[in-house]
Amino acid sequence: MAPPLPPQRPLAGGSRRPRPCRGSATSAASSARAPASDPRPLRKFFFFCDPHRRGKACIKKVLLSNCLQELMELHQESEEEVTDTEQAENWFSLTSAQRICDMFLALDKDTNGTLSKQELKEYADGTLTEIFVERVFDEHVRRSKVGGGNSREMDFESFLDFVLALENKDTPEGLTYLFRCLDLNGRGFLTTADIHTLFRDVHQKWIEGGNYELCIEDVRDEIWDMVKPADPLRIALADLLSCKQGGTIASMLIDVRGFWAHDNRENLLQEEEEQVEEA
């Protein structure tokens, strides 16, 4: 059963929605499993062009955004032969729309149209840490009107923001979303104690996966060396953005698969080089 979705919001200034092109995400609504009203295309514009979540975006910022360029590329690709991989990488494509919808429906075990914390923990094969999922709900999921306002469930639009943040960790917008989750005490910075607490869950999943033992303090020190914060006692969002490795560091702290990729970065790079040479 497809999740009930709220109606799409128009862009600020009364601008019209772009006309759907062949194979675009806007036309995904006609798919058998896709929702009748797909907020996904516009959601990316709001994610990147409405950082303060006011529900409106500056037209000039939209016109200059990479989102519009990506949408226009899809219009051009509709007249050319493109691979399935290229289609999947474009957020506005039909392939991407189906992927996101299928992902949400697979997680929504009770088919109530929203995701509980337990359901979201199964995202990415369960590699995300429990503390990160808890923080996502604390910072980015609105309180439910049922159950006395104490329960939270993630609706489809919030899920889209979640996916956009994880798939764009190296962008200021994606990293800002994730930093709010990493900032356990809402102080605007991370301390060594925060890093230790966050990585402790990654370490547990790492050991459960049969990997070698490692020292949490060593990883904490490595992260500090990667960031080189302006204040040696704390890491601010500005530090993560300026060090150019913020996305990698966020992955190391929220996803055991992300830490594995960092730990095996040299082997992965060598494999990529060998594949390029063979091609």
C-alpha positions, -999 to +999 in steps of 0.1 A: +000+000+000+015+033-010+020+058+018-003+088+021+016+119+010+008+156+015+002+177-015+031+194-032+039+230-022+045+255-049+077+274-051+077+309-035+066+337-058+039+316-074+063+300-099+048+271-118+060+235-115+082+225-145+064+205-171+072+168-168+096+154-194+098+119-206+113+097-179+113+125-153+104+120-116+072+141-121+059+114-144+067+088-118+033+094-103+018+072-131+038+042-119+018+015-103+036+017-070+045+054-070+024+077-049-004+096-066+012+129-055+050+128-055+066+156-034+101+143-042+111+166-071+103+198-052+117+185-020+152+186-033+148+223-042+136+231-007+163+210+009+190+230-009+173+264-014+154+267+019+181+260+046+160+276+074+130+254+065+106+284+062+085+266+035+096+290+007+126+294-015+141+324-033+135+322-070+169+336-078+185+309-056+165+282-073+175+294-107+212+294-097+210+260-079+226+227-090+191+212-086+178+231-116+208+221-136+203+185-127+166+188-138+176+204-171+202+176-177+174+151-175+155+170-202+185+167-224+191+131-215+155+122-224+165+127-261+197+106-258+206+071-249+217+070-212+226+041-190+205+028-161+233+040-137+231+076-151+193+075-147+195+063-111+220+091-102+197+118-113+173+126-084+145+137-108+146+106-130+119+079-130+145+053-120+154+074-089+117+080-081+110+043-081+140+036-060+130+060-033+094+049-032+104+013-031+128+020-003+102+037+018+076+010+012+100-017+022+108+000+055+072+007+063+065-027+077+031-018+092+020+000+061+007+031+080+024+056+057+051+066+082+083+052+096+090+044+133+125+045+148+126+007+146+116+007+110+142+034+100+169+014+117+166-010+089+177+016+064+209+007+045+207-029+058+208-017+094+243-002+092+233+031+108+239+035+145+210+035+170+221+068+185+221+085+151+185+073+143+174+086+177+190+120+170+174+121+135+140+118+152+149+144+178+160+170+154+142+164+121+109+146+128+078+165+139+059+152+169+028+131+161-006+145+170-016+111+183-005+095+215-004+127+234+023+142+212+050+120+227+054+096+198+072+105+166+069+089+132+088+100+100+065+109+071+076+107+035+087+143+032+110+139+062+123+107+048+132+125+016+152+151+036+169+122+054+179+105+021+190+138+006+213+144+036+228+110+035+234+110-002+248+146-002+270+145+030+297+165+014+274+195+006+269+223+032+232+215+033+237+178+039+264+183+064+243+209+083+214+184+086+238+157+099+257+180+123+224+188+141+222+150+148+259+148+159+256+178+182+242+157+211+237+186+235+227+213+210+256+235+218+268+241+183+300+221+186+313+186+193+337+177+221+359+147+225+332+132+247+306+136+219+329+119+194+335+090+219+298+086+225+289+087+188+316+063+177+309+038+205+279+026+186+299+023+154+325+003+173+299-021+186+286-028+151+322-031+138+330-058+164+297-076+158+306-077+121+337-098+129+362-071+123+395-065+142+395-048+175+402-011+175+407+017+201+379+043+202+404+069+214+426+063+184+397+070+160+387+101+180+423+114+177+423+106+140+391+126+135+406+155+154+437+154+131+415+153+100+394+183+111+421+205+127+395+227+144+401+264+150+394+257+187+415+226+197+389+216+223+358+215+201+347+209+165+321+233+150+302+229+118+324+255+102+354+233+110+338+203+092+330+224+062+364+240+059+384+207+063+368+193+032+364+159+048+332+166+067+311+140+048+337+113+055+338+122+092+300+122+095+299+087+078+325+074+103+304+085+132+269+073+121+274+043+098+296+013+103+298+009+065+310+044+062+338+037+088+347+005+069+350+025+037+374+050+054+394+022+070+398+005+036+402+037+015+436+027+001+424-007-011+392+008-025+412+034-044+435+008-058+405-012-070+391+018-087+424+025-105+426-011-117+391-009-130+399+023-149+430+007-164+411-024-175+384-002-191 
